Amino acid sequence: MTSLSSPPATLPIAFDRTRRLRASPALRRLVRETRLTPAAFVAPVFVVSGHDRHEPIASLPGQARLSPDRVVLLARELAELGVGGLLLFGVPEEKDARGTGAADPDGPVPTALRALRATDLPLALMADVCLCEYTSHGHCGVIADGRVVNDETLPLLAEAAVAYAAAGADIVGPSAMMDGQVAAIRSGLDGRGFIDVGIVAYACKHASAFYGPFRDAAGSAPSFGDRRGYQMDAANGREALREMAIDAAEGADMLMVKPALTSLDLLVKARKRFDLPLAAYQVSGELAMIEAAAERGWIDRRAAALETLTAITRAGADVVITYFAAAASRWLRELEQPR
């Protein structure tokens, strides 16, 4: 009688045994093609004015609006975990029609940047540049005749970027989706002596259904209409690559796609076409879906989060902006522990 462990005398067909390198955790780790590292993660942070403020955000489990002193505490934790950086979003106390608070040197983002810079932590300090959190109408630019006007918005974006650079930002991220915003900001920064401050361009930012929790967190939902007149149609891939090429030509140091999971194909194409670093923003709705399903026991939170981060990285992202930055860094540390 043939032993169960013995192969049959003859095999019906020839085939490759790809399972050989999946046989144990050690083998799987050894040949893993895509490796996650906390150094590639950037944590989005919502900043409010004041002191000792920690305001949990119901639609973003585990996230909170933080005053600058609390941002510093979070930054120390992230640095200890090896996270690469923070991306700051301001949530002001007052708003106006032109979003002038975005450039206020004493606003929440510049105040937090100065506090962070004083700590000298090994973190890249990034600041989002947009007006939506600062305008009374919630749109990303100046309104005239019921629509967002492009060219009048550009100098306001440039002034905000200069304010963040002066406060200590390493990188500014224009996200308003105004034509010419990268060129305007590059000119504004260089003209004020901030030639070493980088720009991560939200080059491919789709008008997405996945931004809802962010708008709740930042208080930035538009009071009328929507943003489809300036954010991209999610159906357009060639246009996305054109936007990336334009922003690269205008002086962007890094290109971003947003939302991450619905832009994986664009990451693949961008990786083949551009030599600039690529970032992908795993947006609020992507986090919310995982958190909500995990809360109901439908999926494994850790496994789902790490799988999505792996997919984003595998598609070509060098930098992943994710609300899972701290948690994923802890999980990776746990997984690296010897058993």
N, C-alpha and C positions, 0 to 999 in steps of 0.2 A: 504494500500500500504506500502511496506517495505521501510524504509528510506535508502537512498544511503549510509549513514554512518553505517548502521546496518549490521552485518555479516549475511550471509545466514543461514537459520535454520540448515542446515547440510552441512558439507564440504565433497567434493568428496573423498579426501584422507587426511591422516595425514602428516603434514610437519613442519619443523622447521622454525621459523620466525627470520632468521638471520638479516633481515633488521632493527630490532628494535634498534640496537646499531649503525645504520648509519643515524639516523633520523635528527641529527643536527650537526653542526660543533663541539659543545662542547662534544657531545657523541663520535664523531669520534676521537677527540683528546684524550679523556679519555682512550679509549681502543686500541689506536695505538700501534702495536707490535714493530715496528722499528722506533726509534726516531733519527733524525739527530742532531748532535751537532757540532758547529764550532771547538770544542776542538779536534775532530777527523780528521780535515782537515789539509793537508800539501800542501802548495803552491809551485809549481816549479818556480824557478827564474833563468833567464839567466844573467850571470854576465860578464861584460867587464871591461877592465882597464880604468883608467882615472878618470875624474871628471865631474859631471853634464851631464852625457850622458843618454839619454832616446831615444832609437831607436825602434819605433814600428815595430812589426813583422806582415807583411801583411797576412800571412797564419795562424796566431794565433790572431784573433781579441781580443783586450783588453790586449795583452801581449807585452812586450818590453824587449830589452836588456838594462840592467841598470848598471851604474858604481856603485862602492861600496857605495858612499854617497847616491845615489838614492835607493839602496837596503835598507839602513837604514830607509829612509823615508817610503818605502813600508812596512817594518817590523813594524814600529810604527802603521801604519794603521791596519795591520793584527792583531797585539796584541790587539788593541782597540776593534776589532771585536770578539776577543776570539778565533782566529784561533790557531791551535796547534803548527804549525811549518813551516819552510821553507826547501826546498830541492834545493841546489845550483848546477848549471851547469856552468862551465867556458867556455867562448868564447875568446880564446887567440888572440893576434895580430900576433904571429909567431908560425909556426908548424915545426916539423921535422919527420923523418921516425920512430923514436922510441917514439914519444909523450912525450919527457922528460919535456915539460912545465907543464904537469899535476902535477909534484912534486915541481914546483918552489914555494918557500915560499913567493915570491913577486908576484905570479900570481893573477888573478882576484878572485878566490875562497878564498885562504887564506887571501887576503887583506880584502875581504868582511866579512869573519868570524871574523877577529880581530875587525873590526868596529862594528859588531853586538854584539860580546861578551862584548864590552865596554859599550853598552847601558843597559845591564842587563834586557832586555825585557823578559817577560814570554813566550818564544818561544823555542821549540826544534830546534836546529840547525843541519841540515843534509847536507851532501855533497856527491854527486854522484862520484863514483870512476870508471873511464873508460879512455881509451886513444883516443877514436874516435874523440873527439873535438880537440885533440892536435896533431894528426898524419897528415902528409902531404898527406897520401893516404886515410884517413877517416875510416880505419878499427880499431877495438877495441884492437888490439895487434900488436906485432912485426911481420913483414913479412919476410919470408925466402922461396926462391924458389917458389914465387907466392902464398903462403898460410900463414895464420895466425898461428904462432907457439905458442903453449900453455905455455910451461914451462919457456921460455925466457921472457914471458910477466908477469908472476907472481910477480917477484921482483919489477917491475916497478909499478904495481898496489899497492903493499905494501908500496912503498916509497910515492906514492901519498896519500894514506890513512894516513900515519904518518904525512905528511905535513898538512893535514886538521885537524887532531887531535891536532897537535901543535898549530894551529891557533885558536882553540876553538870549533871544531865540537863536538857535543854530540854523533852523529851517523854517520857512513860512509856507503855508499851503493854501493858495487861492482856490476856493471851492465855489465861487459865485457863478461860474460858467458864463462869464462875460467875454466876448471876443476881445482879444488883445490884452487880457488881464495879466498874463505872464510878462509880456513886454513892458507894460506899464509899471508893474511891481519891480522888475529888474532895473528899469530906469530910475525909479524912485529910490531903491536901495543904493544903487551905485552913486547916484547924485548926492546922497547924504553920507557917503563914505562906508557903507555896509557892503563892500564888495565880496566879503567872504561868507555872507549869509546865503544859504542855499534856498532853492525853490522846489518843492514837490508839487507838481501840477496835477490837479484833479482833472486830467485830460479827458478821461472817459468816465463821465458821471451821468448815469442814466436817470431819467425821471422814473423813480422806482416806487413800488408799493411797500418796500421794506424799510422805509425811513420813519415810519410812524412813531415808534418809541423814542427815537432821537428828538423829534419835534416836540414830544411831550416833555422830555428832559430839558431841552434848551428853550422851551417856550417860543418856538420859531415857526409854528404853522402859519401859512399865509391866511390873512383875514378875508381875502377874496381870490377867486380864480385858483390857478395852480401854477406850477413852475415848468410846464411843458414847453413854454415859449423860449426857454433858455437852457434847461437841462435836456440831455439827449433822449431821443426815441430809443427805447431798449431793443427795437427790432433792427437797428442799423449798426452793422459791424464795420463796413468800409468807412463810414463816417467816423467811427471811433478811432480807427487808425489814422485818418486824416487829422483829427483833433490832436492826437499824440504827436504827429509830425509837425504840426503848427506850433505846439507848445515847446517841443524840442528846439525848433528853429528860433523861437523867441527867447530862449535862454533857460529853460527848465533844466534842473540838475537831476530830477527824478520824475518818473511818470507814474500815475496812479490809475487804477480801474476801481469802479465802485458801482454797485455792490460786487463783492468778490465772487460769490458762488454762481451768480448768473452771468459772470464775465470770464469764466475759465477759458473759453475758446479764444477770447481776445487777448488774454495773457499769453497763450501759446503763440499766437500770431505776432504779438508785440515782442516776445522774446527773440523770435527769428529776425525781426526787422530792426530793432533798436538795441544799441549797446548801453544805453543809460540804465541805471538801476530801476527796477519795477516794483511798485508797491501795490498792494490790494487791500481794500478796506472791507473787512467782514462786519457789515453794518448792523445796526440795532435790531432790525427785524430778523436777521439771521440768528443772532443770539437769542431773541425772544422765542423763536420757534423751538430751538433746542431746549431751552429752559422750561417752556410750557409742556412739551412732550415728556421731558424727564420727570417733571413734577407729577405727571399722571402715571408714571411707570411704564410708558410706552417705549422709551429708548433709554440706553445707558448714557448718561450725561457726559462722562469723561470720554468714553469711546467715540461718541458722536462728535464732540468738539475736536478731539485730536484728529479724527478722520477728515473732518472738513478742513482743518488747518493743513493737514498733509496734502489734500487735493489742491489747495490754493498754492502751496509751495511747489508741488509737482508740476503744476501748469506753468510756472515760471516766475512767481513772485519772489523777490529777494527780501522784501519787507512786508510783514502782515500786520495791519492795524486791526486790533481785535480786543473786544471787551473780555476775552478769555486770557489775556496776557499773563496775569498773575496766576490764575488757576492752572493754566496749561503749563506754565513753568514749574509749578509744584508737582504736577503730575509727571512731567518728564524727569524731574529729579527722583521721584519715587520709582519710576520704571527703570532708572539706571542703577538702583541699589542692588547689590548682589543678593541672590536668594540662597 
